[in-house]
Structures are given as structure tokens and as C-alpha cells.
Amino acid sequence: MPRVRAAPISGRADGRGAASICNLWRVVLCACLVLSWASVRAQSALDPLTLPPAYAPDVTSPVIDPVDELRGKALLRAVRGGGYLLFMRHAHAGATLPACPDEASLTPAGETQARAVGAAIVQLKLPMLLVQSSQTCRSRDTAKLLGLGPVLENPALNPGSIRGKPYDFAQKFSFLLQPPPQGGNLILVSHVHDAPTRQDRILIDLAEVVVYRAQVGTRALPVARITPGAWNALLVADATPP
């Protein structure tokens, strides 16, 4: 039987193999760097600091100054005395209904949210003598489902997509200059609102309420924020003996 000899491995062939391996590792490394860069870009696209405030997943404005903040029984006593504006973002929306084919309407979950907020306001005996909403279906329906009385549409509460841009920010927030009805409060159902400064923005969660103390001749002062889940705590505080 003929003998088969192994071909000698020359230094040149060995060098070519090593070079091929190095080139392969370079390709793999470059691919990893590209994927990493793409991941960072995708992450930064979701970063609230890199997005326009009105579209960012940021629900931290306005910030309540601890000096002005009202909580629990103190908040309830103040609002029961009147002189406050309660700014509420519309409840959960996303459904498309025949009545509003060109915009998002409340989902069943949103309807439940709106009714729950209204029921808590009634149970806590917070006098809402006037209810206003933007002209969108989701805000108008939220306001109606609160069950606090007739709803008056206020174009000043419309979102920027309806208002058009550019617009004057002082005029945009004119709804916070309104005096509440004598002996009661005003509830405003609207949307998130952008502004040049963080403190002036209204970026809150769905169905969240910001309580503003009306001030003569100037913009109302935020004194409390009530998330949808915080109404139960207020009900407990109200039932707790002093």
C-alpha cells in the first residue's frame, strides 16, 4: 500500500493562517462595536433628556416646592375652602370610536379611571363648581365621566397639535390665570403642556391631578400632585381622627 506523506507546514502557510484569524477577529470586533453603537443610539433616543419635553416619558413637572406643598388633611381642608384650580390630564386613551374617528378616545380602562377620580372628589366633599375641558374627545369624555356637572369647552386647554406652532407660552397657560368660582374650585381637564422652562411644564401621568392655588394677577401656584392611586390615601386620611 502506498505511503501517504503529510504535507509539510511551512512558515509561510502558518503566517497566512495567523493573519486570517486576526482578520476574522477584526471583523467580529467591528461588528460588536457597530451593534454597541446602535444600541447606545437607540437608548439615547428613549432618554427623556434627549427628547422634546412634551413627548418624553417624563412625568416630573411641575415640581412642588416643599414650602408650598399640601398633603393629607391639610390639602383637603384647603381645597374644601375653595380658591383652587385642579388640572387633570385626560384618562387613558387609545381607542378609535366612530364619534371621533380622527383622534384617540378613552379606552374602557380610561373610563374607569375618570369615574374613580370623580367619585373620590365627591366622597371627599371637594366643591367643584366649574368643569372645563379641551376640545378633544378624550378630554371632554374624561370631564363628563367625572360626574361633577356640565362641561365647558375651553380652547386654551387644547394640545399643541391643535393649536399649531409657534404660539405664545404666556397665552398658552392662560387657563392658570382664571379665578375659581366664589366658594369653590375649578377643574380643568387637558393634556401635557410643554414650556421653555421645566418648572412651567405640565408633564403628568394619565388621570393625574395637579392642585394649583389661584393667585391674583399671576399664574396659579402648584401645591400638590394627586396620582390616580393616591386618592385612596386621601380617603383614608380623611377618615382618620385628628
C-alpha positions in Angstrom: 0.0 0.0 0.0 1.5 3.4 -0.9 2.5 5.6 2.0 0.8 8.9 2.4 3.1 11.7 3.5 1.8 14.7 5.4 2.5 17.9 3.6 5.0 20.0 5.5 3.6 23.1 7.1 5.7 25.9 6.0 6.3 29.1 8.0 4.6 31.0 5.1 1.4 28.9 5.4 1.4 29.3 9.2 1.7 33.0 8.8 -1.2 33.2 6.4 -3.3 31.2 8.8 -2.5 33.5 11.7 -3.3 36.6 9.5 -6.6 35.1 8.6 -7.5 34.6 12.2 -6.5 38.1 13.0 -8.6 39.4 10.2 -11.6 37.4 11.4 -11.3 38.8 14.9 -11.1 42.3 13.4 -14.4 41.7 11.6 -16.0 40.3 14.7 -14.8 43.3 16.8 -16.0 45.8 14.3 -19.4 44.1 14.2 -19.6 44.2 18.0 -18.7 47.9 18.0 -21.4 48.7 15.4 -24.0 46.8 17.4 -22.9 48.6 20.6 -23.1 52.0 18.9 -26.6 51.2 17.5 -27.7 50.1 21.0 -26.4 53.4 22.5 -28.2 55.4 19.8 -31.4 53.5 20.4 -31.1 54.1 24.2 -30.4 57.8 23.8 -33.5 58.1 21.5 -35.5 57.0 24.5 -33.7 59.1 27.0 -36.0 61.9 28.4 -33.1 64.3 28.3 -32.7 64.0 24.6 -36.4 64.2 23.6 -38.7 67.3 23.4 -40.3 67.5 26.8 -43.9 67.1 25.6 -43.0 63.7 24.1 -40.6 62.5 26.7 -41.5 59.7 29.2 -41.2 62.3 31.9 -43.9 62.9 34.5 -42.0 65.0 36.9 -43.3 68.5 36.1 -44.3 70.7 37.8 -42.1 70.1 40.8 -43.9 71.1 44.0 -41.9 73.3 46.3 -41.8 71.8 49.8 -42.6 75.2 51.2 -45.9 75.4 49.4 -46.8 71.7 49.3 -50.0 70.5 50.9 -50.6 66.9 51.9 -53.4 64.8 53.5 -55.8 66.6 55.8 -54.2 70.0 55.1 -54.8 69.6 51.4 -58.4 68.6 51.9 -59.1 71.5 54.3 -57.6 73.9 51.8 -59.5 72.7 48.7 -62.7 72.5 50.7 -62.4 76.2 51.4 -62.3 77.0 47.6 -59.9 79.1 45.6 -58.1 76.2 43.8 -57.6 75.0 40.2 -57.4 71.3 39.7 -55.6 70.5 36.5 -56.2 66.9 35.3 -54.7 65.1 32.4 -57.2 63.1 30.5 -57.6 59.4 31.3 -56.1 56.5 29.4 -56.9 56.8 25.7 -56.1 54.9 22.5 -59.4 53.6 21.2 -60.8 54.8 17.9 -64.5 55.3 18.0 -67.0 56.3 15.3 -67.8 59.6 17.1 -64.1 60.6 17.0 -62.5 58.8 14.0 -59.5 61.1 13.7 -58.3 61.0 17.3 -57.8 58.8 20.3 -60.7 58.2 22.6 -60.9 56.8 26.0 -60.4 53.1 26.5 -62.5 51.1 29.0 -59.7 51.5 31.4 -59.7 55.2 30.9 -63.4 55.4 31.5 -62.9 53.6 34.8 -60.1 56.0 35.8 -62.3 59.0 35.1 -65.2 57.7 37.1 -62.9 56.7 40.0 -61.4 60.2 40.2 -64.8 61.8 40.1 -66.2 59.5 42.8 -63.3 60.3 45.1 -63.8 64.0 44.6 -67.4 63.7 45.5 -66.7 61.4 48.5 -64.1 63.8 49.8 -66.6 66.7 49.5 -64.3 68.9 47.4 -66.5 71.5 45.8 -66.0 71.7 42.1 -68.3 74.4 40.9 -67.0 74.6 37.3 -65.6 72.0 34.9 -63.7 72.8 31.8 -62.0 70.6 29.2 -60.1 70.9 26.0 -62.0 70.2 22.7 -60.6 66.7 22.2 -62.8 63.7 22.7 -60.5 62.1 25.3 -60.5 65.2 27.5 -64.2 66.1 27.0 -65.2 62.5 27.8 -63.0 62.4 30.8 -64.6 65.6 32.1 -68.1 64.2 31.6 -67.3 60.9 33.3 -66.1 62.7 36.4 -69.8 63.4 37.0 -69.2 66.8 38.6 -71.6 68.9 36.5 -71.8 70.4 33.0 -68.6 70.6 31.0 -67.5 73.8 29.3 -65.0 73.5 26.5 -62.0 75.8 26.7 -59.8 76.1 23.6 -56.9 77.3 25.8 -56.7 73.7 27.1 -56.2 72.2 23.7 -52.9 70.4 23.0 -50.2 71.9 20.7 -51.2 69.7 17.8 -54.5 71.5 17.6 -53.2 75.0 18.5 -50.5 75.0 15.9 -47.0 76.3 16.4 -45.3 78.6 17.2 -47.5 80.1 19.9 -47.1 82.4 22.8 -46.4 80.4 26.0 -47.9 83.1 28.3 -51.1 82.9 26.3 -50.9 79.1 26.2 -51.1 78.9 30.0 -53.8 81.5 30.4 -56.0 78.8 31.9 -53.9 79.0 35.0 -54.8 82.7 35.4 -58.5 82.0 35.8 -60.1 82.8 39.2 -62.1 79.9 40.5 -65.8 80.3 41.3 -66.5 82.1 44.6 -66.5 79.5 47.4 -65.5 76.6 45.2 -62.9 75.3 42.8 -62.4 74.9 39.1 -61.3 71.6 37.5 -59.5 71.7 34.1 -59.2 68.5 32.0 -56.5 68.8 29.4 -53.2 67.3 28.2 -49.5 67.5 28.9 -48.1 71.0 28.1 -44.6 71.9 27.1 -42.8 75.1 28.1 -39.3 76.7 27.8 -38.6 76.0 31.5 -39.0 72.8 33.4 -41.0 74.4 36.2 -43.5 75.8 33.8 -44.2 72.5 32.1 -47.1 70.3 32.9 -45.9 66.8 32.3 -48.0 64.4 34.4 -49.4 60.9 34.2 -52.7 59.9 32.7 -55.6 60.9 35.0 -53.2 62.6 37.4 -54.3 65.9 39.0 -52.2 68.9 39.9 -53.7 71.2 42.5 -52.9 74.9 42.0 -53.6 77.7 44.4 -55.1 80.7 42.5 -53.2 83.9 42.8 -54.5 87.3 41.8 -52.8 88.8 38.7 -50.3 85.9 38.2 -50.2 82.3 37.4 -51.6 79.8 39.9 -49.1 78.1 42.2 -48.8 74.3 42.3 -49.2 72.9 45.8 -50.0 69.2 45.3 -50.0 66.4 42.8 -52.5 63.5 43.1 -51.8 60.4 41.1 -54.7 58.1 40.2 -53.7 55.7 43.0 -53.3 58.5 45.6 -57.0 59.2 46.1 -57.3 56.2 48.4 -54.7 57.6 50.7 -56.7 60.9 50.9 -59.8 58.9 51.7 -58.0 57.1 54.5 -56.5 60.4 55.8 -60.0 62.0 55.8 -61.5 59.1 57.8 -58.6 59.1 60.3 -59.4 61.1 63.5 -57.1 64.1 64.0 
